[in-house]
Amino acid sequence: MMPSPTDVTPRPLASCSSLQRDILITISGTGGLSGKELLTELREQYSEDRVEIPKSTLYHHLGKLEEMGLVVKTETSRRTNEYGLSDLARERLLAYRGWVVDGIRA
């Protein structure tokens, strides 16, 4: 069983997949994106690696991140939602950044 994002762990966001972490990082750089905008951003980031992210995969992971309390979904119109970070996600991303920086040996 994977730890929840609120569990104390030596590795922040250990319960997230790499794609989920990339989703959080991408959202954090923008303040909030629609699903379509987020998919475009991620596909651009992954294009050099020739990785295709299906729309269904993105929405599956957004749902999981919302369940984990890391993403907040806001309806902006009948057909559009915007995805932003929760306070918990910001806290975890900052801890994750610290963990990565501290782990790099100069």
C-alpha positions in Angstrom: 0.0 0.0 0.0 1.3 3.4 -1.0 1.5 6.2 1.6 -1.0 9.0 1.4 0.4 12.5 0.7 -0.3 13.5 4.3 2.0 10.8 5.7 5.3 11.9 7.0 7.9 10.5 4.5 11.5 11.2 3.8 10.5 11.7 0.2 7.7 14.2 -0.3 5.1 13.1 -2.9 6.3 9.5 -2.6 2.7 8.4 -3.1 2.6 10.1 -6.6 3.7 8.7 -9.9 6.2 10.7 -11.9 3.4 11.8 -14.2 1.4 13.0 -11.2 4.4 15.0 -10.0 4.9 16.5 -13.4 1.2 17.5 -13.5 1.6 19.2 -10.1 4.8 21.0 -11.2 3.2 22.1 -14.4 0.1 23.5 -12.6 2.3 25.2 -10.0 4.1 27.2 -12.8 0.8 28.6 -14.1 -1.5 29.1 -11.1 -4.2 27.0 -12.8 -5.0 25.4 -16.1 -7.9 23.8 -17.9 -7.5 20.2 -18.7 -6.9 21.0 -22.4 -4.3 23.5 -21.6 -2.6 21.1 -19.1 -2.6 18.4 -21.7 -1.0 20.7 -24.3 1.7 21.7 -21.8 2.5 18.2 -20.8 2.6 16.9 -24.4 5.0 19.7 -25.2 7.2 18.9 -22.2 7.3 15.2 -23.2 7.6 15.7 -27.0 11.4 15.3 -27.0 11.0 11.9 -25.3 8.3 11.0 -27.8 5.9 10.1 -25.0 2.2 10.5 -25.8 -0.2 11.3 -23.0 -3.7 10.2 -23.8 -6.5 12.5 -22.7 -8.0 9.7 -20.6 -4.7 9.2 -18.8 -4.5 12.9 -17.8 -8.0 13.0 -16.5 -7.5 9.7 -14.6 -4.5 11.2 -12.8 -6.2 14.5 -12.2 -9.0 12.6 -10.5 -6.5 10.7 -8.4 -4.7 13.9 -7.4 -8.0 15.5 -6.5 -8.9 12.5 -4.3 -5.5 12.8 -2.6 -6.3 16.5 -1.8 -3.5 17.8 -4.0 -5.5 19.3 -6.9 -8.6 21.5 -6.7 -11.0 21.5 -9.6 -13.1 24.5 -10.3 -15.8 24.7 -12.9 -15.3 27.7 -15.1 -18.0 26.9 -17.6 -20.4 24.1 -18.4 -17.7 22.2 -20.3 -14.5 23.5 -18.8 -12.8 23.0 -15.4 -9.7 24.6 -14.2 -7.2 22.7 -12.1 -5.2 24.4 -9.4 -3.0 23.3 -6.5 -4.2 22.8 -2.9 -2.3 24.2 0.0 -1.2 20.7 0.7 0.2 20.3 -2.8 2.2 23.6 -2.5 3.6 22.4 0.8 4.6 19.0 -0.7 6.1 20.5 -3.8 8.3 22.8 -1.7 9.4 19.9 0.4 10.0 17.9 -2.7 12.1 20.7 -4.2 14.1 20.8 -0.9 14.5 17.0 -1.0 15.8 17.1 -4.6 18.2 20.0 -3.9 19.5 18.5 -0.7 20.1 15.2 -2.5 22.3 16.7 -5.2 25.9 16.4 -4.4 28.1 19.2 -5.8 
